[in-house]
Amino acid sequence: MKRYLVVGASQGLGFAVCKRLHELGNEVLGISRTLPKVTCAEYVMWQHELLDVSDLDKTSEWVAARYETHPNEVFDGVVFCHAKHGDKDGNQWKPSEWQNYFLVNCTSVVSMYSSLDEWGQLTDDCNTVLLGSFLQNGSANQPAYAASKSALWAWMRSYTMVQPASDNKAINMLWPARVSTPSNPLRDLPPKDPNFFRPPEEVASEVIHLLDNAIDRRGTTVDVGRN
């Protein structure tokens, strides 16, 4: 049995990843800023804690407190599913929106991963999966979202460039195309758009495959969302 941490576990992809990992016999801790919108029976299948990872101070305090109470319960894998998703109303060109997107989609990930590593909460061969986006190459309608995901990719690449060869921890990124979630509901797409909607359960299987097959893979981006 392995132990996994899933960030952004209240709904959508994060919830689906928790469920699948649990079904495979693993110990799972899901965290999110809101409670899962599920029945009580589903909710108790795995551990869950409330934490808004965009509050960097509280995140650092949470990791430190967890070390004090569970020093030996380290994570074999971490999945960062949380995100501030893009709207298309034009507000993303405002500097304040860029600040918000970068905080949620990039800085919070860097902060939490760094804290977990600093406090020894990751196994020596921990695999981490980041959720990226095909939009990180640029988007006229969602520039702040695109830039925040691009920055997350750049952090992953930069981190693995300076990572010692003796460090077996792996961080990789998955591009899932569009995941149909409450925050990103199904909608009509332009003809021949290659980034179709996929159910979260299907994408969860891709996430877990990458978690389980990260040997000799560091800083890579796996695009599983194109048809």
C-alpha positions as a Markdown table, in Angstrom:
| # | Residue | x | y | z |
|---|---|---|---|---|
| 1 | Met | 0.0 | 0.0 | 0.0 |
| 2 | Lys | 1.2 | 3.5 | -0.9 |
| 3 | Arg | 0.2 | 6.8 | 0.5 |
| 4 | Tyr | -0.8 | 9.7 | -1.8 |
| 5 | Leu | -1.7 | 13.4 | -1.4 |
| 6 | Val | -4.2 | 14.9 | -3.8 |
| 7 | Val | -4.6 | 18.7 | -3.8 |
| 8 | Gly | -7.9 | 20.0 | -5.0 |
| 9 | Ala | -9.9 | 16.9 | -4.0 |
| 10 | Ser | -13.4 | 18.3 | -3.5 |
| 11 | Gln | -14.8 | 17.7 | -7.0 |
| 12 | Gly | -14.0 | 16.9 | -10.6 |
| 13 | Leu | -10.6 | 15.5 | -11.5 |
| 14 | Gly | -9.1 | 15.7 | -7.9 |
| 15 | Phe | -12.1 | 13.7 | -6.5 |
| 16 | Ala | -11.8 | 11.2 | -9.3 |
| 17 | Val | -8.1 | 10.7 | -8.7 |
| 18 | Cys | -8.8 | 10.1 | -4.9 |
| 19 | Lys | -11.5 | 7.6 | -5.7 |
| 20 | Arg | -9.4 | 5.6 | -8.2 |
| 21 | Leu | -6.3 | 5.6 | -5.9 |
| 22 | His | -8.5 | 4.4 | -3.0 |
| 23 | Glu | -10.0 | 1.7 | -5.2 |
| 24 | Leu | -6.5 | 0.4 | -6.0 |
| 25 | Gly | -5.9 | -0.1 | -2.3 |
| 26 | Asn | -3.8 | 3.0 | -1.5 |
| 27 | Glu | -4.1 | 5.3 | 1.5 |
| 28 | Val | -5.2 | 8.7 | 0.2 |
| 29 | Leu | -5.3 | 12.2 | 1.8 |
| 30 | Gly | -7.3 | 14.7 | -0.2 |
| 31 | Ile | -7.2 | 18.4 | 0.6 |
| 32 | Ser | -9.2 | 21.3 | -0.7 |
| 33 | Arg | -10.6 | 24.6 | 0.4 |
| 34 | Thr | -14.2 | 23.3 | 0.4 |
| 35 | Leu | -15.8 | 20.0 | 1.4 |
| 36 | Pro | -16.5 | 17.4 | -1.3 |
| 37 | Lys | -20.0 | 17.6 | -2.6 |
| 38 | Val | -20.8 | 13.9 | -2.2 |
| 39 | Thr | -22.7 | 11.7 | 0.1 |
| 40 | Cys | -21.4 | 10.9 | 3.6 |
| 41 | Ala | -20.6 | 7.3 | 2.6 |
| 42 | Glu | -18.4 | 8.4 | -0.3 |
| 43 | Tyr | -16.8 | 11.1 | 1.8 |
| 44 | Val | -15.4 | 8.7 | 4.4 |
| 45 | Met | -13.7 | 6.4 | 1.9 |
| 46 | Trp | -10.5 | 8.4 | 2.3 |
| 47 | Gln | -9.1 | 11.1 | 4.5 |
| 48 | His | -9.9 | 14.7 | 3.7 |
| 49 | Glu | -8.8 | 18.0 | 5.2 |
| 50 | Leu | -9.7 | 21.5 | 4.5 |
| 51 | Leu | -6.9 | 23.8 | 3.3 |
| 52 | Asp | -6.7 | 26.7 | 1.0 |
| 53 | Val | -3.3 | 26.3 | -0.6 |
| 54 | Ser | -3.4 | 29.8 | -2.0 |
| 55 | Asp | -2.9 | 31.0 | 1.6 |
| 56 | Leu | 0.9 | 30.3 | 1.6 |
| 57 | Asp | 1.4 | 30.9 | 5.3 |
| 58 | Lys | -1.4 | 28.5 | 6.3 |
| 59 | Thr | 0.0 | 25.9 | 3.8 |
| 60 | Ser | 3.5 | 26.1 | 5.4 |
| 61 | Glu | 1.9 | 25.8 | 8.9 |
| 62 | Trp | -0.2 | 22.8 | 7.8 |
| 63 | Val | 2.9 | 21.0 | 6.5 |
| 64 | Ala | 4.9 | 21.7 | 9.7 |
| 65 | Ala | 2.0 | 20.6 | 11.9 |
| 66 | Arg | 1.6 | 17.4 | 9.9 |
| 67 | Tyr | 5.2 | 16.6 | 10.4 |
| 68 | Glu | 4.8 | 17.0 | 14.1 |
| 69 | Thr | 1.8 | 14.7 | 14.3 |
| 70 | His | 2.5 | 12.3 | 11.4 |
| 71 | Pro | 6.3 | 12.3 | 11.0 |
| 72 | Asn | 6.5 | 8.8 | 9.5 |
| 73 | Glu | 3.4 | 9.0 | 7.2 |
| 74 | Val | 5.3 | 10.3 | 4.2 |
| 75 | Phe | 3.8 | 10.5 | 0.6 |
| 76 | Asp | 4.8 | 8.2 | -2.2 |
| 77 | Gly | 3.1 | 10.5 | -4.7 |
| 78 | Val | 1.5 | 13.9 | -4.9 |
| 79 | Val | -1.1 | 15.2 | -7.5 |
| 80 | Phe | -1.8 | 18.9 | -7.8 |
| 81 | Cys | -5.3 | 19.1 | -9.4 |
| 82 | His | -6.4 | 22.4 | -8.0 |
| 83 | Ala | -6.6 | 25.4 | -10.4 |
| 84 | Lys | -8.2 | 28.7 | -11.0 |
| 85 | His | -9.9 | 28.1 | -14.4 |
| 86 | Gly | -10.1 | 30.7 | -17.1 |
| 87 | Asp | -13.1 | 32.7 | -18.0 |
| 88 | Lys | -13.5 | 34.5 | -21.2 |
| 89 | Asp | -14.9 | 37.8 | -20.2 |
| 90 | Gly | -11.8 | 39.8 | -21.0 |
| 91 | Asn | -10.9 | 40.5 | -17.3 |
| 92 | Gln | -7.8 | 38.3 | -17.6 |
| 93 | Trp | -5.8 | 41.2 | -19.1 |
| 94 | Lys | -6.0 | 43.1 | -15.7 |
| 95 | Pro | -2.8 | 42.9 | -13.6 |
| 96 | Ser | -4.8 | 41.9 | -10.6 |
| 97 | Glu | -6.2 | 38.9 | -12.4 |
| 98 | Trp | -2.6 | 37.8 | -13.4 |
| 99 | Gln | -1.7 | 38.0 | -9.8 |
| 100 | Asn | -4.6 | 35.8 | -8.7 |
| 101 | Tyr | -4.0 | 33.2 | -11.5 |
| 102 | Phe | -0.3 | 33.0 | -10.7 |
| 103 | Leu | -0.9 | 32.6 | -7.0 |
| 104 | Val | -3.4 | 29.7 | -7.4 |
| 105 | Asn | -2.0 | 27.9 | -10.4 |
| 106 | Cys | 1.7 | 28.2 | -9.9 |
| 107 | Thr | 3.0 | 29.8 | -6.6 |
| 108 | Ser | 0.8 | 27.7 | -4.4 |
| 109 | Val | 2.2 | 24.5 | -6.0 |
| 110 | Val | 5.8 | 25.7 | -5.6 |
| 111 | Ser | 5.1 | 26.6 | -2.0 |
| 112 | Met | 3.4 | 23.4 | -1.0 |
| 113 | Tyr | 5.9 | 21.1 | -2.8 |
| 114 | Ser | 8.9 | 23.0 | -1.3 |
| 115 | Ser | 7.4 | 22.7 | 2.2 |
| 116 | Leu | 6.6 | 19.0 | 1.9 |
| 117 | Asp | 10.2 | 18.4 | 0.7 |
| 118 | Glu | 11.7 | 20.6 | 3.4 |
| 119 | Trp | 9.8 | 18.8 | 6.2 |
| 120 | Gly | 10.7 | 15.4 | 4.8 |
| 121 | Gln | 7.1 | 14.5 | 3.9 |
| 122 | Leu | 8.0 | 12.9 | 0.6 |
| 123 | Thr | 9.6 | 9.5 | 0.1 |
| 124 | Asp | 13.0 | 9.3 | -1.6 |
| 125 | Asp | 11.3 | 8.2 | -4.8 |
| 126 | Cys | 8.1 | 10.2 | -4.6 |
| 127 | Asn | 6.4 | 10.9 | -7.9 |
| 128 | Thr | 4.5 | 14.1 | -8.4 |
| 129 | Val | 2.1 | 14.9 | -11.2 |
| 130 | Leu | 1.2 | 18.5 | -12.2 |
| 131 | Leu | -1.8 | 19.3 | -14.3 |
| 132 | Gly | -0.9 | 21.6 | -17.2 |
| 133 | Ser | -2.8 | 22.8 | -20.2 |
| 134 | Phe | -2.5 | 23.0 | -23.9 |
| 135 | Leu | -3.3 | 26.7 | -23.4 |
| 136 | Gln | 0.1 | 27.3 | -21.8 |
| 137 | Asn | 1.5 | 28.0 | -25.2 |
| 138 | Gly | -0.6 | 31.1 | -25.2 |
| 139 | Ser | -4.2 | 32.2 | -25.4 |
| 140 | Ala | -5.8 | 35.4 | -26.6 |
| 141 | Asn | -9.0 | 34.8 | -24.5 |
| 142 | Gln | -7.4 | 33.4 | -21.4 |
| 143 | Pro | -3.9 | 35.0 | -21.1 |
| 144 | Ala | -3.5 | 35.0 | -17.3 |
| 145 | Tyr | -4.5 | 31.3 | -17.1 |
| 146 | Ala | -2.2 | 30.4 | -20.0 |
| 147 | Ala | 0.7 | 32.3 | -18.4 |
| 148 | Ser | 0.2 | 30.8 | -15.0 |
| 149 | Lys | 0.3 | 27.2 | -16.4 |
| 150 | Ser | 3.4 | 28.1 | -18.5 |
| 151 | Ala | 5.1 | 29.4 | -15.3 |
| 152 | Leu | 4.3 | 26.1 | -13.6 |
| 153 | Trp | 5.9 | 24.2 | -16.4 |
| 154 | Ala | 9.0 | 26.5 | -16.3 |
| 155 | Trp | 9.3 | 25.8 | -12.5 |
| 156 | Met | 9.1 | 22.1 | -13.1 |
| 157 | Arg | 11.8 | 22.2 | -15.9 |
| 158 | Ser | 14.0 | 24.5 | -13.9 |
| 159 | Tyr | 13.7 | 22.4 | -10.7 |
| 160 | Thr | 14.6 | 19.2 | -12.6 |
| 161 | Met | 17.6 | 20.9 | -14.3 |
| 162 | Val | 19.3 | 21.4 | -10.9 |
| 163 | Gln | 18.1 | 18.2 | -9.3 |
| 164 | Pro | 21.0 | 16.0 | -8.3 |
| 165 | Ala | 21.3 | 12.7 | -10.1 |
| 166 | Ser | 21.1 | 11.0 | -6.8 |
| 167 | Asp | 17.7 | 12.5 | -6.1 |
| 168 | Asn | 15.1 | 10.0 | -7.3 |
| 169 | Lys | 12.0 | 12.2 | -6.8 |
| 170 | Ala | 10.2 | 12.8 | -10.1 |
| 171 | Ile | 8.0 | 15.7 | -11.1 |
| 172 | Asn | 6.1 | 15.5 | -14.4 |
| 173 | Met | 3.2 | 17.3 | -16.1 |
| 174 | Leu | 0.1 | 16.0 | -17.8 |
| 175 | Trp | -1.9 | 17.8 | -20.4 |
| 176 | Pro | -5.4 | 16.3 | -20.2 |
| 177 | Ala | -7.2 | 18.5 | -22.8 |
| 178 | Arg | -10.6 | 19.7 | -21.4 |
| 179 | Val | -11.8 | 17.9 | -18.4 |
| 180 | Ser | -15.6 | 18.1 | -17.8 |
| 181 | Thr | -16.0 | 19.4 | -14.3 |
| 182 | Pro | -18.4 | 21.7 | -12.5 |
| 183 | Ser | -15.9 | 24.5 | -12.9 |
| 184 | Asn | -15.4 | 23.6 | -16.6 |
| 185 | Pro | -18.8 | 22.4 | -17.9 |
| 186 | Leu | -19.4 | 20.8 | -21.3 |
| 187 | Arg | -20.0 | 23.3 | -24.1 |
| 188 | Asp | -19.9 | 23.4 | -27.8 |
| 189 | Leu | -16.5 | 23.6 | -29.4 |
| 190 | Pro | -15.3 | 25.0 | -32.7 |
| 191 | Pro | -15.3 | 22.5 | -35.5 |
| 192 | Lys | -12.1 | 20.3 | -35.6 |
| 193 | Asp | -11.0 | 21.5 | -32.2 |
| 194 | Pro | -8.6 | 18.7 | -31.2 |
| 195 | Asn | -8.9 | 19.3 | -27.4 |
| 196 | Phe | -12.2 | 17.6 | -26.7 |
| 197 | Phe | -13.9 | 17.2 | -23.4 |
| 198 | Arg | -13.0 | 14.1 | -21.4 |
| 199 | Pro | -14.7 | 12.7 | -18.2 |
| 200 | Pro | -12.6 | 13.1 | -15.0 |
| 201 | Glu | -12.6 | 9.4 | -14.4 |
| 202 | Glu | -10.8 | 8.8 | -17.7 |
| 203 | Val | -8.2 | 11.5 | -17.0 |
| 204 | Ala | -7.7 | 10.1 | -13.5 |
| 205 | Ser | -6.5 | 6.9 | -15.0 |
| 206 | Glu | -4.0 | 8.8 | -17.1 |
| 207 | Val | -2.8 | 10.6 | -13.9 |
| 208 | Ile | -2.3 | 7.3 | -12.0 |
| 209 | His | -0.5 | 5.8 | -15.0 |
| 210 | Leu | 2.0 | 8.6 | -14.9 |
| 211 | Leu | 2.3 | 8.3 | -11.1 |
| 212 | Asp | 3.2 | 4.6 | -11.5 |
| 213 | Asn | 5.5 | 5.0 | -14.5 |
| 214 | Ala | 7.8 | 7.8 | -13.7 |
| 215 | Ile | 11.0 | 5.7 | -13.7 |
| 216 | Asp | 13.8 | 7.7 | -15.5 |
| 217 | Arg | 11.2 | 10.4 | -16.3 |
| 218 | Arg | 11.7 | 13.9 | -14.9 |
| 219 | Gly | 10.4 | 17.2 | -16.0 |
| 220 | Thr | 8.5 | 15.8 | -19.0 |
| 221 | Thr | 5.1 | 16.8 | -20.3 |
| 222 | Val | 2.7 | 14.1 | -21.4 |
| 223 | Asp | -0.1 | 15.2 | -23.8 |
| 224 | Val | -2.9 | 12.7 | -23.5 |
| 225 | Gly | -5.7 | 15.0 | -24.6 |
| 226 | Arg | -5.5 | 15.1 | -28.4 |
| 227 | Asn | -7.7 | 12.9 | -30.6 |
